[in-house]
Amino acid sequence: MSRLPELAPDKLTPEQKKVRDEIAAARSGQARGPFGIWLRVPRIADAANRLGNAVRQKSTLEPRLFELMVLVCARHWKANYAWGVHAAAGEKAGLAPAVIEAIRTRKTPDFQREDERLIFETVSELLDKRALSPASYDRALAALGQELLIELVAAIGFYNMVGITLATFEVEATGGGRPLD
C-alpha cells in the first residue's frame, strides 16, 4: 500500500484536474504512479509531465533500449510500480524475458545484442558510480552520438526522479505487490 492514498477525482482542485487531464491524455487515461504523487503539487506534476513526454514520446532511442534503461533505473530504486509497467512494455518492445528477469534479480544479463549491453552498462555505471569513466563515455558517444547520448542521460535523470518518488512513497505495482523486494 502506498504511503499516500490515490487522489479522489471529485476532490481535485481545478488546477489539479487540468494537470491530471493533460497527464492522462498521454498515459492511457491514467495519472497514476509518480504522477498520482506529484499531482498534490500541480506545478511539479505539470513540469514532470512535460519532461516525461519529451524523453518518452519524442525519444529517438529505440523503444527496446528505452525500456531497458527504465528497467535498470526501476531496479536501482526498487520502484515496483515502474517495474510493473515497464517490464511488460520491455517485453513487448523486444527485450528477452531472460534479460528482464536477470535485471529484476540484480544479475548481469547474458546479452545477445551489443546495443543492449551498451545501454545496460552505461546506465548501471551512471547509477552505481554517479559518473562515466572516460572509456565508458567514449564508448557510449561512439555508439550513440552526441544527441542520443544527451537524450539517454536526460531520460535516466527523469526515471531517477520517478524511481525516488515511487520508492519514497512506497507505490506498489498495479494490482499490488512488490516484484523488486
PyMOL commands that set and color helices and strands:
alter all, ss='L'
color gray80, all
select helices_A, chain A and resi 9-11+14-26+34-38+42-56+63-77+80-93+97-104+114-129+134-144+146-168
alter helices_A, ss='H'
color red, helices_A
deselect
rebuild
show_as cartoon
